[in-house]
Amino acid sequence: MKVFHGTTEIAGQMGILSDGLKQKGFESTGYNTYHSYLGYKDNLINTSEEEIKKLKDEIIDSFDVFHFHYCTTLDKNYEDLPLIFNKQKKMIMHHWGNDVRFHEQAKENNPYVYTGDSPANEVIHERLTKITPYIKQAIVQDYEVYEYVKNYYDKVHVVPIAINLQHFKPFYPPIHKKKPLLLHAPTNPDFKGTVYIEEVINKLRENYDFDYQRIEKMSHDEVIELYEKADIIIDQILCGSYGLLSVESMALGKPVVTYIRPDLVSTFPSVLPIVNANPDTLYENVKILLEQPLLRQNLGILGRGYVEKYHDHRIITEQLINIYKNL
């Protein structure tokens, strides 16, 4: 079976999933038209919309399963979908959040959420109504995203973010370190809540001795080296769910601070070792971590175990294969 992933690489997932599929004997390639400073390249053909359009017929003939991401397909206007559909090839759409986060709906259960990166509601609806006559099933990473698309598809699968643990050796925070290092890596400061995080950091400096580093505009490989040195990683405190940085941080054995919406807590495994904080509770939660080095280390150990159980790309690949077979 030959699997196409495209055309927007989000959080390295097309490459990671392709790697897992290849390990299982499948042919899988990601075609990426979204290029950022993160520099994802594994199992990817980094290309352009124009090149994809030229290769459209060849791609449609060459692959058996089309695993699309982020509301993007081979054609900006989705004119490829009836062609693939008429050839009776399998298709599924993978939504990642900002592509389908309806603004008012997101705010119903979350007073903190930032939706400035999402298209207008009308655009999201128009895209979904163009996609779903041909693609009947979708994948989302969690139930925060699930609610936005559940009424558009016949079936929506919840499949966690995947990570290749071979690339992540845990470095648990040492309990005798006198000056802990806090890291925050905002790919989008507005979405992550950076202004609130740094207000709290400045307030904490009045009473605690620690280092703080904000990481921006660095490649993925470079930032992982910096994460390894951290004692506390603060991720996103507005969205209401956790993303790739939280997963990678837990894989590295770091305690992670992220906001999980109260109504979503029960949708995750009960052992989720994330420190749950929003702008109103961030100070107290980080204060506890600064005061308790043993807690930092224990959370790091629990986080690594959590990722091994729920985010290992080999486990996620098995879920994917089962979904593909039943499309």
C-alpha positions, 0 to 999 in steps of 0.5 A, spaced: 500 500 500 502 506 498 500 512 502 500 519 500 501 525 506 500 532 504 500 538 503 501 541 509 506 539 514 504 540 521 509 539 527 513 534 523 507 529 523 507 527 516 514 525 516 513 521 523 507 518 520 511 516 514 516 513 518 512 509 522 508 506 516 515 505 512 517 500 518 511 496 517 512 495 510 508 500 507 510 506 502 509 513 505 511 520 503 509 527 505 509 532 500 509 539 503 508 546 501 508 549 508 515 551 509 517 554 516 524 555 520 522 549 523 526 545 517 522 539 517 525 534 512 524 527 514 520 523 509 518 529 506 518 532 499 518 539 500 515 542 494 510 548 492 503 548 490 505 549 483 509 543 483 503 539 486 499 541 481 503 539 475 504 532 478 497 531 480 495 526 475 501 522 476 500 522 484 493 520 483 495 514 479 501 512 484 498 512 491 493 508 494 491 512 500 491 519 500 492 522 508 490 529 507 492 534 513 490 541 515 484 542 510 489 542 504 489 537 498 492 537 491 488 542 489 487 549 492 480 549 490 479 541 492 478 539 484 482 533 485 477 530 490 472 528 485 478 525 481 481 521 486 474 519 489 472 516 482 478 512 482 475 509 488 482 510 492 481 511 499 482 518 502 482 521 509 483 528 512 487 530 518 485 536 522 490 539 527 486 545 530 487 552 527 484 550 520 477 548 523 477 552 530 470 556 529 471 562 533 465 563 537 465 555 538 472 555 541 470 561 546 464 557 549 468 553 554 474 557 554 475 564 556 482 564 554 482 561 547 486 565 542 483 564 535 486 569 531 490 564 526 484 561 524 480 563 518 473 566 518 468 561 520 465 562 513 471 560 510 472 554 515 465 552 513 466 552 506 472 548 506 469 543 510 463 542 505 467 542 499 471 536 502 466 532 505 462 530 499 468 526 497 472 525 504 467 521 509 472 520 515 477 525 519 482 524 524 483 529 530 489 529 535 484 530 541 477 532 543 478 539 543 479 539 535 473 533 535 468 538 537 469 542 531 468 537 525 464 531 528 458 534 524 461 534 518 464 527 517 461 520 517 466 518 522 472 522 526 477 518 529 481 521 535 489 519 534 494 522 539 500 526 536 506 521 534 513 522 536 519 517 534 522 516 541 528 514 538 530 521 537 528 523 544 533 521 550 530 523 557 534 528 561 530 528 568 531 535 572 536 534 577 534 535 584 540 539 587 540 544 581 541 551 585 538 555 579 533 551 575 532 553 567 525 555 565 524 555 557 518 557 553 518 556 545 512 560 542 512 558 534 506 563 535 506 568 541 499 570 541 496 563 541 501 560 546 500 566 551 507 568 551 505 575 554 501 572 560 507 567 561 512 573 561 508 577 566 508 571 571 516 570 569 517 577 571 513 576 578 516 570 580 523 573 579 522 578 585 522 572 590 526 566 586 532 565 583 532 561 576 534 562 569 529 563 563 529 563 556 525 564 550 526 560 544 524 563 537 526 562 530 530 556 531 530 549 527 527 543 530 533 540 531 536 546 535 531 547 539 531 540 542 538 540 544 536 546 548 530 543 551 534 537 554 537 542 559 531 545 561 528 544 568 521 546 567 518 547 560 512 552 559 508 551 553 501 553 551 496 556 556 490 559 552 488 553 547 485 548 552 489 542 550 496 540 549 501 540 543 507 537 540 512 541 544 508 538 550 509 531 548 516 532 546 518 535 553 515 529 556 519 525 552 525 528 554 523 527 561 521 535 563 515 537 567 510 541 562 506 546 564 500 547 559 492 549 560 487 543 559 480 545 559 476 542 565 471 539 560 476 536 556 481 533 562 476 526 563 478 525 555 485 524 556 488 518 560 487 519 568 495 519 568 496 525 564 502 528 568 501 535 565 501 541 570 495 544 568 495 552 568 492 558 565 493 565 565 490 566 572 493 560 575 500 560 572 504 563 578 502 559 583 503 552 579 510 555 577 511 557 584 510 550 586 515 547 581 520 552 583 520 550 590 520 542 589 525 540 585 523 532 587 516 534 584 520 536 577 524 530 577 518 525 578 513 529 573 519 528 568 519 521 569 511 520 569 511 524 563 516 520 559 512 514 561 506 517 559 509 518 552 511 511 551 504 509 552 500 514 548 504 517 543 510 512 541 509 513 533 509 505 533 503 505 537 500 511 533 502 507 526 498 501 528 492 505 529 493 508 522 493 502 519 487 499 522 483 506 520 486 505 513 484 498 512 476 500 514 476 506 510 
